[in-house]
Structures are given as C-alpha cells and as structure tokens.
Amino acid sequence: MRSFELKYADTKLYFGLNVVEKMRNHLNGVERVTIATGKNSARLSGALKDVETVLKDLELDYEIFDKVRANPTVEIADELAEFIWENGSDCVIAIGGGSVIDTAKVSSVIALSGGKAKDYLKGRKAKRFLQLLAVNLTHGTGSEIDRFAVLTHEKEKIGISIRYPDVSFDDPKYTLTLPRNQSIYTTIDAFFHAYEAVTAKSTNPFVETLAFECAKIIGENLPKEQKLEEKYKLLYASMIAGIALDMSPAHIVHAIEHALSGINPKLAHGCGLALVGARAIYWIHKHCENSAKILMSLIGREVKSAEEAEKGFREFLKSVGFDERLSDYIGKDDFRDVERIVFGPLKYLLNRVSFEFTKEMLYDILEKSL
C-alpha cells in the first residue's frame, strides 16, 4: 500500500498510512487551533489522538468542538463558527466524514467573512476563510477533495459550492472502525458520486476515467471482508470519485436523497442513496445508456436494458448485505414534501441531466422504493 500526495484545485492531499504526520509541515505560524469532530468517530478511529500528538509536539494550543452530527444543520455550523471566533483560532482541523468536513468548510468561512450559514445557502459568497485541514474518516464523502458543503435549513438540505480544504489526509486505517452498515452506506455514496458524475451533462473523458475506475474498485472490494487492503482501495475509489463529482456534479439521486434526509435526519446519506438508487438508475439508464451500462458492468452487472440495470443494482446491494427499504424511514404522507423540495430549492440539481426529470418519475421512484 503505497503512500502518495497530489494537488487538486486548492487542496494538497496526502494518501496512505500515517500521513497525518505530514500535518506538521502545514502548521507554521499557527498559534491556536479548533478541532471539529463528531462525538465518537474521531476518538474511536484513533485520528484524534494522532492529531493531538502532532499539536502537542508543536506546542500549539487547541480546543475541541465535538457537536457535529450526521446531516448537520445551519445552527451547528453557526455554533462552530462562533466557537472558532471565541477561541481565537487561526486554523481549523476537521476530523470526520462528510458531515464534519462540510460543516467546517462553512464555519471556516463564517469566522472571517461574517454572516450566518443560511446566508451562504442563499447565495452569499465567501470573501475570506481560515486555513482548513481535513482528516477524512470514511470512504464515501469526497468532501476532503471537493469544494462542496451540504447543510440542512428548516428541513431542507442544500448543497453549495463554498471552498476546498487547504490540506487533506486520507489514511485507510481510520476507516477500519466503521461499522459494516456505515461501510456500505459510505461506499454507495462514492458509487453514486461516480454514477451521477458520468451521467451528467457536464461529464467528460477525464470524469469517465475516474468514475469507471471507482466503480471497478467498489465492485471488486465492497463484497469482501473489510481488511486494511480493501479499505485502502475503497478510500482511493472514494477520493477519485470526489474529483469526478467536483468536475461534474451530482443530480437526480442526490436531489431525492437530500429531500429525504432533510425530512428525516436519522436517514444516513449513503443509505438514502441506496434506497432510491435502483429505481433512479432505471430512469437515468433510459437516457444515458452508454455510460450507465459501462458503470454497471464494472460492479459485475452486465445489463442490456433499464429494467436489467435496476435489477442488477438491487442484486448488488443484496450481495453486500444491504436490505433496508424506504418505508423504514418515511411514508407516502411525506411524498408531497419530497416533491416540494426536489422541484423547489433542489431543482437546480435536476437541470444537470440532459433529459427532463418529471414529477411522475419522482413518484415512481418513491413508490418502487418503499
């Protein structure tokens, strides 16, 4: 398992075992640090201990904000920004998955550019932001390498383009403590980053190269026992899918999932994508057959029609142990709210495909996913 580093857009990324040690090279002139985490994963994975060791060796003052949760709200981002300001921090270190890194992106902007998180969801632009280092703990987010952040405001989950991390660290050993269901959820997130990137209007040959390689790695490794070698490969797949997504952003499946987990915050993002993904693939395949067909073949499902694509993805989910249903999280009474959100604040996501996505298609996806 070879370590390497790369520069993409504004982010310097270190990939491999023990790469957090490289953090020492990026803290020159820093005096006070805010560490942003959730309640458990940073500690359980060992990442927090490793980061604290670096900070203590450099004799840097730091405080820990550990209130970030899944499907974070604008209120949490505002609270973190205030914590950063009151702490007098000149650097933020996010240790977590997409929820933590996304929240830290927005909060690092608020701390210097002012305003509230909801202002940025409504179009306010970042003028300045604090240095942000991201220690990624999942193989699904892509947030350590892309410019996006997703927050929830009044049960509406909105994604924005806000900033890249300055430096990111992908160490597969930190993903070993992910429960099996979370490993599945986060990997399915990476899969749909690839699938939607390659079926969007903005796709290109480079995006296809990244997306196809991501799908191949996932197809070969997610069904296996999750040892360090598999984690290394899945983390790499997630990272390159993050770059693909950054160049050719998500659309229909993410739009529906954002609406669902905005309504029910207990729904994990990757789980929501898996729940509606099979039937969404049916409709996308009808209009983007060539790229979608190749991607499905790379997860071991040779398909000749939209029906076979849907069936193939359901079989793949079953093969890796995913057996949940949409009815575990929402009911038909919620469909109107999903429609309102998808065709309201999230309609911009629907415009990223080359065909018209209709309300009838949405209701069909929801019905077939229950």
Secondary structure, DSSP 8 states (H G I E B T S, - for coil): ---EEEEETTEEEEESTTGGGGGGGG-TT--EEEEE--SSHHHHHSHHHHHHHHHHHTT-EEEEE----SS-BHHHHHHHHHHHHHHT-SEEEEEESHHHHHHHHHHHHHHHH-S-HHHHHTT-------EEEEEE--SS--TTTSSEEEEEETTEEEEEE----SEEEE-GGGGTTS-HHHHHHHHHHHHHHHHHHHHSTT--HHHHHHHHHHHHHHHHHTTS---HHHHHHHHHHHHHHHHHHHHS---HHHHHHHHHHHH-TTS-HHHHHHHHHHHHHHHHHHHSHHHHHHHHHHTT---SSHHHHHHHHHHHHHHTT----GGGT--GGGHHHHHHHHTTTTHHHHTTSSS---HHHHHHHHHHH-
